[in-house]
Amino acid sequence: MEKKLIGVDLGGTTAKIAILTTDGKIEEKWSVATDIADEGSHIVRNIGDSINQKLTDLQLDNSGFYGIGMGTPGTIDYEKGTVKGAYNLNWAKTQNVATDLKAITGLDVYLDNDANIAAVGERWQGAGEGSANVFFVTLGTGVGGGIFAEGKILHGAKGAAGEIGHITVDTSENAYDCTCGKKGCLETIASATGIVRVAKDLAKTYEKDSKLKATSEEVTSKLIFELAAEGDELAKEVVDHICFYLGLACSHIGNMLNPEKIIIGGGVSAAGDALLKPIQTYFEGMVFPAVRESTSISIATLGNDAGVLGAAWLALPAE
């Protein structure tokens, strides 16, 4: 029987876990709550115990697996298998994640950043269509990115490769402050929270009738795109505003890396073509011809499965 893979996508609320074949078919999928109490000291134990219990329930043993791939927030030491600075997990100090999880499960453990594994998942089984060069942009509470170039994940000198959310796109006096300490980062405009901030600011000076300006509902990025689709002029202005900056940031990626695919995922990407088409238009006006002809932009297709797929890919044996 061919050996299988285990993928773990660790987040602040849950850890998604899956058993997969080597060609990327998910056979079992479940999740465990992320217990961040006591400085996150229970997280790895809970994941390991859950994996052991699942293998027992399925009457499988370690000989049937190549190992565990795991995506996690934080700064990763790829040689030592440690994670530090994952503050949403209460992991301020260095955690020996790979060593500890291997001690619990008996399986080899391979770690990478959560944005990187989403990039790999989409590249392997989703919108990346197996391309050798893919850049993944995730638009959620923040804006993250991952680079898969010439067949491998790029990490950079300190593991910060792909941080598209902190490209400076707004150099005006009114540029928003970013949590990273800079001003005018893409994340301040194009994250879910950034889009709402843009909408509220543009509404202050908007003098025509607008459902968006008049709404008593909680303003969300989803509502903004819905009202734009209905023809609300203020909502359309907000969408155009954020798509300009996304197109600008993607053009920098296109001109620098020339990937076959730039894939946009995360919660905001649920807007689909309403997000994609204006980004493409701005992108095509900002890149030079060779990039325009060879780099395409698309919406992610895997949803929440991208992480476990990409994590499992880490455990694939080298060809």
NORVENCOR-V723454 format. One record per helix or strand of 3 or more residues. SS is the DSSP state (H for helix, E for strand). FROM is the first residue (numbers start at 1). LEN is the number of residues. Records with the same first field share a line. If there is no record, write none. Layout:
BEGIN
SS: FROM-LEN, FROM-LEN
END
This chain:
BEGIN
E: 4-7, 14-7, 26-8, 65-8, 75-3, 82-3, 109-5, 134-6, 143-7, 261-5, 296-4
H: 37-4, 43-15, 62-3, 87-3, 97-9, 114-12, 164-3, 187-4, 192-13, 211-4, 221-9, 233-25, 267-5, 273-12, 289-6, 305-10
END
